[in-house]
């Protein structure tokens, strides 16, 4: 029960990131660049405090490459949500993240079963349906930014796969991402627009739903099978869409519903089955000779 509750809490935190960002930018309480920078800085501060309690140095963990992809994700995420509804944005983000990671696996030589290929095509079809021009289609520029954010998060996740201490690596990466964010803030000084409410939402997104959310997730992750950990994340875009409808007054359209079903269902078919590896011809057993 503890694992179930912590898993649910972490998924709610991840979905809340979309809701907090969309609320802040929809109401023009803060500009996108400042939101991203404050989110990264406050997330870094919270994570550093947590890992220092464990007497671990965050500077000794993480990499600059991973930090750059984390920054790219956060910046594109914020700019995309200036115009995207919360549910649509979360669905685009999730689809792009999974497509990036599955594509990287195929590039490394992993093989998919026939049902997994069908699931992948179904998910890609769902993304196409969501992006097709029409009455309820998302703004193309914002949609492309969110897809780019998904690629950034997927690349960041791939960089962190080999980390021995995921929490410390996350803290180190957040800490290293702050200089990138400060450079972007300095370059866009003329567009600064921060209200107390916008600042509070950005701090909440960084310190609580990002910083503490990742800590909770990495606490429960060792208790989940890889397929279960991947599958449970299917709930994030659906939770974000539901939250956007109930809390932000956004519409749940038929296009969003069918796209959500195709994307989450298709990716579930891919991650629920074990990966196939390239077949290697077995070597002939060595002969033994008696003297």
matplotlib code that plots the C-alpha trace (Angstrom):
import matplotlib.pyplot as plt

x = [0.0, 2.9, 4.4, 0.9, 0.4, 3.9, 3.5, 0.2, 1.6, 4.5, 2.3, 0.0, 3.1, 4.2, 0.7, 0.6, 3.7, 1.6, -1.3, 0.9, 2.7, -0.4, -2.2, 0.7, 1.1, -2.5, -3.3, -0.1, 1.2, 4.8, 6.7, 7.7, 11.5, 11.3, 9.0, 11.5, 14.4, 12.7, 11.5, 15.0, 16.6, 14.0, 14.1, 17.9, 17.7, 15.2, 17.1, 20.5, 19.0, 17.6, 20.8, 22.9, 20.8, 22.1, 25.7, 26.0, 27.6, 25.4, 28.4, 30.0, 27.0, 25.3, 26.8, 26.7, 25.3, 22.3, 21.9, 21.7, 18.9, 17.1, 17.3, 16.1, 13.1, 12.2, 12.5, 10.5, 7.9, 7.3, 7.1, 4.8, 2.3, 1.9, -0.8, -1.3, -4.1, -2.7, -4.0, -2.9, 0.5, 1.0, -0.1, 2.3, 5.2, 4.6, 4.3, 7.6, 9.4, 8.5, 9.1, 12.6, 13.5, 12.0, 13.8, 17.1, 16.5, 16.0, 19.1, 21.1, 19.9, 16.8, 14.1, 10.3, 7.7, 4.9, 2.5, 5.0, 5.3, 1.6, 1.5, 4.2, 2.3, -0.9, 0.8, 2.3, -1.1, -2.6, 0.0, -0.9, -4.6, -3.9, -1.8, -4.0, -5.4, -9.0, -11.3, -9.7, -6.1, -3.4, -1.4, 1.3, 4.2, 3.4, 2.8, 6.3, 7.8, 6.2, 7.4, 10.9, 10.5, 9.6, 12.8, 14.8, 13.3, 13.8, 17.5, 17.8, 16.3, 18.7, 21.7, 20.6, 20.0, 23.5, 23.4, 24.2, 22.4, 19.5, 18.5, 22.0, 22.4, 19.1, 20.3, 23.6, 21.8, 19.3, 22.2, 24.2, 21.1, 20.8, 23.6, 21.9, 18.6, 20.3, 21.8, 18.4, 16.9, 19.6, 19.1, 15.3, 15.4, 13.1, 10.3, 10.4, 7.0, 6.7, 3.8, 3.7, 1.2, 3.4, 6.4, 4.6, 3.4, 6.9, 8.4, 5.8, 6.5, 10.2, 10.5, 7.5, 6.1, 9.5, 12.1, 10.1, 8.1, 11.4, 12.5, 9.3, 9.5, 13.1, 12.1, 9.4, 11.2, 13.3, 10.1, 8.6, 9.4, 10.7, 7.5, 5.3, 7.3, 6.9, 3.3, 2.2, 3.5, 0.7, -1.5, 0.3, -1.2, -4.6, -4.4, -3.2, -6.1, -8.6, -7.1, -7.2, -10.9, -11.9, -9.5, -8.7, -12.0, -10.4, -12.5, -12.3, -12.7, -13.3, -10.0, -8.2, -10.0, -9.3, -5.7, -5.2, -6.5, -4.3, -1.1, -1.3, -2.7, -0.1, 2.8, 1.4, 1.6, 5.3, 6.4, 4.4, 6.2, 9.8, 12.2, 13.6, 17.3, 19.1, 19.3, 22.9, 23.7, 24.7, 28.3, 28.8, 29.6, 33.2, 34.2, 35.8, 38.5, 39.5, 43.1]
y = [0.0, 2.4, 1.8, 2.3, 5.6, 6.9, 6.0, 7.8, 10.8, 11.1, 10.8, 13.5, 15.7, 15.2, 16.0, 19.1, 20.5, 20.9, 22.4, 24.9, 26.0, 26.4, 28.3, 30.8, 31.4, 31.4, 34.1, 36.0, 35.9, 35.4, 35.2, 31.7, 32.2, 33.4, 30.5, 28.0, 29.6, 29.8, 26.3, 25.0, 27.1, 26.2, 22.6, 22.6, 24.2, 21.6, 18.6, 19.9, 20.2, 16.6, 15.0, 17.0, 15.5, 12.2, 13.7, 13.3, 16.1, 16.9, 18.4, 15.0, 13.6, 14.5, 15.8, 19.0, 17.2, 15.9, 19.4, 21.0, 18.6, 19.2, 23.0, 22.5, 20.5, 23.1, 26.1, 24.5, 23.2, 26.7, 28.4, 25.7, 26.2, 29.8, 28.7, 24.9, 23.4, 21.4, 18.0, 18.5, 19.6, 16.7, 14.2, 15.7, 15.7, 12.1, 10.9, 12.6, 11.3, 7.8, 8.0, 9.4, 6.6, 3.8, 5.2, 5.3, 1.6, 0.7, 2.6, 0.6, -2.7, -3.6, -5.3, -5.1, -7.9, -7.5, -6.4, -3.7, -2.4, -2.2, -0.3, 2.1, 2.9, 3.3, 5.9, 7.8, 7.8, 9.3, 12.1, 12.8, 12.9, 15.4, 17.6, 17.6, 21.0, 21.5, 23.3, 21.8, 21.4, 22.9, 25.9, 24.4, 26.5, 25.6, 22.0, 21.8, 23.4, 20.7, 17.9, 19.5, 19.5, 15.8, 15.1, 17.0, 15.1, 11.8, 12.6, 13.6, 10.3, 8.4, 10.2, 9.3, 5.6, 4.6, 6.8, 4.8, 7.3, 8.7, 11.3, 12.7, 12.8, 14.6, 17.2, 17.6, 18.0, 20.6, 22.5, 22.6, 23.6, 26.9, 28.7, 27.8, 29.2, 32.4, 33.0, 32.7, 35.1, 37.6, 37.4, 38.1, 40.8, 43.0, 40.4, 39.9, 39.9, 38.5, 38.9, 37.5, 34.8, 33.8, 33.6, 31.4, 29.0, 28.7, 28.0, 25.4, 23.8, 23.7, 22.9, 20.7, 19.1, 18.8, 18.5, 16.6, 14.8, 13.3, 12.3, 10.4, 8.8, 7.6, 6.3, 4.1, 3.2, 0.4, -1.4, -1.4, -3.6, -1.8, -2.5, -1.4, 1.8, 2.7, 1.8, 3.7, 6.9, 6.5, 8.1, 11.5, 13.0, 11.7, 13.2, 16.5, 16.5, 15.7, 18.5, 20.9, 20.2, 20.3, 23.1, 25.3, 25.1, 23.5, 21.5, 17.8, 17.3, 14.1, 14.7, 14.8, 11.7, 9.5, 10.8, 10.0, 6.5, 5.8, 7.3, 5.8, 2.5, 2.2, 2.9, 0.6, -2.2, -1.4, -1.1, -3.9, -6.6, -7.5, -6.2, -8.6, -8.4, -9.3, -13.0, -14.3, -17.8, -20.0, -21.1, -24.9, -26.4, -27.2, -30.9, -32.7, -35.3, -38.0, -39.0]
z = [0.0, 0.7, -2.7, -4.4, -2.5, -3.2, -6.9, -7.1, -5.3, -7.7, -10.8, -9.4, -8.9, -12.5, -13.8, -11.5, -13.3, -16.4, -14.5, -12.5, -15.6, -17.7, -14.9, -14.5, -18.2, -19.2, -16.7, -17.7, -14.1, -15.2, -18.5, -19.7, -19.4, -15.8, -14.9, -16.3, -14.6, -11.2, -11.5, -12.2, -9.5, -6.8, -7.8, -7.5, -4.1, -2.8, -4.2, -2.9, 0.6, 0.4, -0.8, 1.6, 4.5, 3.2, 3.3, -0.5, -2.6, -5.6, -7.4, -7.6, -9.5, -12.7, -16.0, -18.0, -21.0, -19.0, -17.4, -20.9, -21.9, -18.6, -19.3, -23.0, -21.7, -19.1, -21.4, -24.3, -21.8, -20.4, -23.8, -25.2, -22.3, -23.1, -25.6, -25.1, -22.9, -20.0, -21.3, -24.9, -23.8, -21.4, -24.1, -26.7, -24.1, -23.1, -26.6, -27.6, -24.6, -25.2, -28.9, -28.2, -25.8, -28.0, -31.0, -29.1, -28.2, -31.8, -32.8, -30.2, -31.8, -29.7, -31.6, -31.2, -31.5, -34.0, -31.4, -30.2, -33.7, -34.0, -30.6, -31.8, -35.1, -33.1, -30.8, -33.7, -35.4, -32.2, -32.3, -36.0, -35.1, -32.3, -34.6, -37.8, -38.7, -37.6, -35.2, -32.0, -33.2, -30.9, -32.2, -34.4, -33.0, -29.4, -30.3, -31.9, -28.8, -26.6, -28.9, -28.6, -24.8, -25.0, -27.0, -24.4, -21.5, -23.4, -24.0, -20.4, -19.2, -21.5, -20.0, -16.5, -17.1, -15.8, -12.7, -9.6, -7.3, -9.3, -6.6, -6.3, -10.1, -10.5, -7.9, -9.7, -13.0, -11.7, -10.1, -13.4, -15.4, -13.5, -15.4, -18.7, -17.4, -16.1, -19.5, -21.1, -18.6, -19.2, -22.9, -22.5, -19.8, -21.8, -21.5, -17.7, -16.2, -12.7, -10.3, -6.7, -7.8, -10.7, -8.6, -6.1, -8.8, -10.3, -6.9, -6.2, -9.6, -8.9, -5.2, -4.6, -7.8, -9.4, -6.6, -4.0, -6.8, -8.2, -4.7, -4.1, -7.6, -7.0, -3.6, -5.1, -8.4, -7.0, -5.9, -9.4, -12.3, -15.3, -17.3, -14.4, -13.9, -17.6, -17.8, -14.7, -16.3, -18.8, -16.2, -16.2, -19.4, -18.5, -15.0, -16.5, -19.0, -16.2, -14.0, -16.9, -17.4, -13.7, -12.5, -15.4, -17.3, -20.4, -22.9, -23.3, -27.0, -29.0, -30.8, -27.4, -26.2, -29.3, -29.4, -25.7, -26.2, -29.2, -27.7, -24.2, -25.5, -28.2, -25.9, -23.3, -25.9, -26.4, -22.8, -21.4, -23.4, -22.9, -25.5, -28.1, -28.8, -32.0, -32.4, -32.2, -33.6, -30.7, -30.8, -31.1, -27.7, -27.2, -27.6, -24.7, -25.3, -23.1, -22.7]

ax = plt.figure().add_subplot(projection="3d")
ax.plot(x, y, z, "-o")
ax.set_aspect("equal")
plt.show()
